Amino acid sequence: MPLSRLSECLVCHAELYVCRMCRFYDPKLRQGCREDRAEHVQEKLRANFCEYFQPKPDAYEAVDDAPTRDARASLDALFGSDRGNPAADPDSPRSELENLFKSKDAPD
């Protein structure tokens, strides 16, 4: 078995031995499982002890981040792309705000 009952995602620490990751999982069915002999599992997103668990190869669906990238590009075009260094442009609203609240004793 490639996954133990306690396996977790290395990135988000989500449990992996869950019904929704199984090739028998079918949300259209009343029990949620195409395997007739499997015991009913109430929580499909929690690890369980199902003996018929078989991870499906396409269980992971990458999130399409194209809308996020497009929105970020639009914001960069509108407000400027030098977000990492707000003091780069001395006339930027961010630098004006920082100058307003900067302590007079603090070094530049």
Long-range contacts (C-beta under 8 A, 24 or more apart in sequence): 1-53, 2-55, 3-53, 3-55, 5-47, 5-48, 5-49, 6-47, 15-45, 15-46, 15-47, 16-47, 16-55, 17-47, 17-48, 17-53, 18-44, 18-45, 18-46, 18-47, 18-48, 19-44, 19-45, 19-48, 19-50, 19-53, 20-44, 20-45, 20-59, 21-55, 21-56, 21-59, 22-50, 22-52, 22-53, 22-54, 22-55, 22-56, 23-54, 23-55, 23-56, 24-52, 24-53, 24-54, 25-56
